[in-house]
Amino acid sequence: MSDDMLVKVQGLQKHFPVRSGLFGRVTAQVRAVDGVDFEIHRGETLGLVGESGSGKSTTGRAVLRLIEPSAGSVHFDGVDILSLDSGALRRTRARMQMIFQDPYSSLDPQATVADSVGEPLRVHRGLRGRARDDAVVELLETVGLQARHLRRFPYEFSGGQRQRICIARALAPSPDLLVCDEPVSALDVSIQAQVINLLEDIQQEFGIALLFISHDLAVVRHISDRIAVMYLGRIVEIGEAEQVYTQPRHPYTEALLSAIPVPDPVVQRRRDRIVLDGDIPSPLAPPPGCRFHTRCPYAMDVCREVDPPMTQMAGGGVACHLHDRGPRLDGRSVLEIEPRSRAAEPVHALKIPEIRSGGMK
Ligand SMILES: Nc1ncnc2c1ncn2[C@@H]1O[C@H](COP(=O)(O)OP(=O)(O)OP(=O)(O)O)[C@@H](O)[C@H]1O
């Protein structure tokens, strides 16, 4: 792992068993995360986007080992966190904190701010009494609250203020990584930008890396250095934020982007709205071949058969799709690329029709 690499995730899977019948036999598996690779560098913000159900939260939790991954590896600062015993995991986890969507349920309603934010200071830094309160006040000021809030309870705060308290608590053990799972989705629109700006300021001031999970590509673009797009348990595209936003390689990214209103009418016209058919398929039985083919406006016969590999694209970014819609770094054609997996039919026997025109709606 290079020196500036903080997190390296390889082949991550999380399958949830579905049990039924009198004896609770496992009859199926929800493949919530089904082979995910990415890296986060020190001080970097990686945005993770995708529709509801694409596996973003499960990925975030599995990275922190809040849930046990089914397969794959997660290295944090060079250490394989899946190999740690509970004591070592607890110590490492202090450096990896999580902020959840709902600040209402994230805080103990019976605990004052001093206690909520002070507890990790006691556990991880051994602070007590006055020293602990002073450190809490410092953290409160960092997140835009004041010393007068110290003895108050969660019900006395607005949603935005509660999320600030959660952020202060997450900062208490001086983490290197913050996993933010839809941190502004439960807040009023007017407050969302303030909390995103706060996270950005914190990230810059303390050099903390962020894994920023959101279903909203517009939110993620603002804060991210790089963006990973997730669909049905897999990352389908990953690259520099600006490049993913202005030059999407995967039809799914294109569809997500087309749903974002753009103030410039010329850009909006270039970005005709792509409405995807139907809902995201069930992770109990992902479609064979390319998982996106059932909703893809450009689907070809081959897409039903071949699970496309991630391909390094010229101009930056990595995307998984079979269409020749951007130059590949290796200059190879669709059929030369080794598929990740393939169904019964060999690829060369498949006829690739023209990309359907008029597929956009
Ligand atoms: N504990 C669980 N048991 C069974 N299935 C689960 C469990 N947790 C998540 N899932 C399923 O895994 C899939 C991915 O869920 P996940 O919450 O990770 O997606 P998401 O992209 O974060 O969406 P959302 O924003 O709605 O949470 C979904 O189909 C979900 O129903």
The ligand as an ORCA input file, in Angstrom:
! r2SCAN-3c Opt
* xyz 0 1
  N     -29.712     -6.696      7.439
  C     -30.157     -6.920      6.221
  N     -30.781     -8.074      5.903
  C     -31.231     -8.328      4.663
  N     -31.104     -7.464      3.637
  C     -30.499     -6.290      3.865
  C     -29.991     -5.953      5.166
  N     -29.425     -4.713      5.110
  C     -29.590     -4.290      3.824
  N     -30.221     -5.230      3.094
  C     -30.564     -5.162      1.674
  O     -29.362     -4.928      0.960
  C     -29.601     -4.053     -0.138
  C     -28.657     -2.880     -0.025
  O     -29.046     -2.096      1.103
  P     -28.280     -0.773      1.530
  O     -29.008     -0.170      2.702
  O     -26.834     -1.055      1.679
  O     -28.481      0.148      0.239
  P     -28.325      1.710      0.088
  O     -27.769      1.937     -1.258
  O     -27.576      2.268      1.239
  O     -29.816      2.203      0.121
  P     -30.559      3.108      1.211
  O     -30.114      4.501      0.943
  O     -32.006      2.885      0.925
  O     -30.139      2.582      2.557
  C     -31.069     -3.666     -0.075
  O     -31.787     -4.488     -0.965
  C     -31.458     -3.964      1.342
  O     -32.813     -4.310      1.440
*
